[in-house]
Amino acid sequence: MPDILEKAFSALVEKALPEMKNGTIMLSRQEKVLEADGNQEFAQPDIEDLVIARNTIFCPQQGIYISKRNLQ
């Protein structure tokens, strides 16, 4: 994703985070959010949720595909 789109998407996510309820935020539609702390182990190899890494380095284990990420 080009930098300008990443920054715009990050801004949308940041704006929505204070309103997060039950692990979901509202963007153009409801999005389930996983907040990464650097120690997650994912049960399935394909993650469809939005993964947010704040104040940590996020490196998913080998064999994991995450389609949505927001690294801040």
Secondary structure, 3 states (H helix, E strand, C coil): CCHHHHHHHHHHHHHHHHHCECCEEECCCEEEEEEECCCCCCCCCEEEEEEEECCCCCCCCCCCEEEEEEEC
